[in-house]
């Protein structure tokens, strides 16, 4: 697979078709990029980047990375919550012992 760069300006509105051919008749996926200015402002960065990452992984059938990322994010949420719950239980047990001793 090679990369080809073609720059063209279309000055007339209408319906256009892009045809991709391959001399070697290779099978696979084709990716087309259009040069645009992307807005990575603060409000969009947390939507655009994860969405682009996800779409790229799906395009290349890289499901393992998606699963691993989901598991890591889940653990990043579950572990602190579990630690907080354990600490709260310890505090409650300590206060019960303190009340019983008085």
N, C-alpha and C positions, 0 to 999 in steps of 0.2 A: 504494500500500500504506500502510495506516495502522496505528497501534498502538492496541490496546484493552487496557484493564486491568480485569480482573474479579477481585474477591476473594470467595472463598466458603469456607465451612468445612463439610466433610462429616463428620457425626457418626456415620454408620452405615457399617460395613465392607460392601463389595460391589463389584460390577463396574460401572464408569461409562464412558460414551462421551462424547467431545468432538466436536462437529460444528462445522465452520467453514464459513460461507457468505459469499458476496461478492455484493453487489447489482450490481456491474458485471461479474460473471462473468469476472474476470481470472484468468489462469493464473499459476502460480508456486508457490513453496515456502512452507510455513507453519512458523513456529517457535513453540514453546510453551516458556515458562520457568516453573519452579516455584520459588517462594521457599524457599530452604533456606539454612542456614548452611554455608558452604564452609570446609573446613579447609585453610588454606594454611600449615601448619606446615612446618618445615625439611625434614622427610622427605618431605612430599607435594608441595612446590612444584615440584620438578624433574620430577614426573610429571604433575601436574594441569595446569599451565600449558601445557607443550608439547602435551599431548594435546588440551586445549581449543582451542589455536591451530590444530592440525592438523584437528580435526573441523570448526571454523568454515570453514577454507579449503576443505575437501572439500564442505561444505554449499553454499557459494557458487560451486563449480566454479572456484576460484582455484588452478589447478594450477601456474601460472607462479611464484607466490610459494613454493610448496613446492619446486619444482625449483631456484630461485635460492638458497633457504635451504640446501638439501642441498649445492649446489655450494660455497657459502661455507664451510659446516662442513667439507666435504671438504678445501678449500684450507687452512683453519685447522689441519688435522691434517697434511697433506702438506708444506706449506712448512717448518714447523719440523723435521720429520723429515729432509727433504732437506738443510737447512742443517746439521744435526747430522752427517749422513753425510759431507757435503763437508768439514766441519771435522775429522772423524776421519781421513779420507783424507789431508788436508794434514799432520796430525800424524804419521801413519804414514810419509808420504813424507819428511818432515823427519827423522824418526828413522832412516830407511834411509840418507839422505845423511850424517847425523852418524856412523853406524856405519861407512860406507864410507870416510869421511875419517880415521877413527882407525885 
